[in-house]
Amino acid sequence: MGETRLALRPPRSMPGRVTASSTLAPVDAYHPSYLFDGRLDFGWVEGAKGLGEGEWVGVHLDRPAEMSALEIWNGYQRSEDHFRKNARARKVSLEADGSASRCSR
């Protein structure tokens, strides 16, 4: 018998909160929750002086969730012009349940 594959889709929402080490002003325009709204025309922008080294985003879920993948769109995706004129992460660290790993491009 043939194998039937089902398309898996992420949940439309997950109760929790998103925090960030800093956010560029005005905060309503660059809030870290924009990282999870599925739109490319808005995004979180850190607000620290310099190139943003050491800045972070935290995702705190209200209940445990199993994740099999994480997709990261690096850089400001609003347009090609926005992408070229803004910084992107060179290194990303990921921590889940107290276990850390380092990802590089």
Summary of the structure (lengths in Angstrom):
residues: 105
radius of gyration: 16.0
end to end distance: 40.9
largest distance: 60.4
contacts: 166
relative contact order: 0.17
helix: 14%
strand: 21%
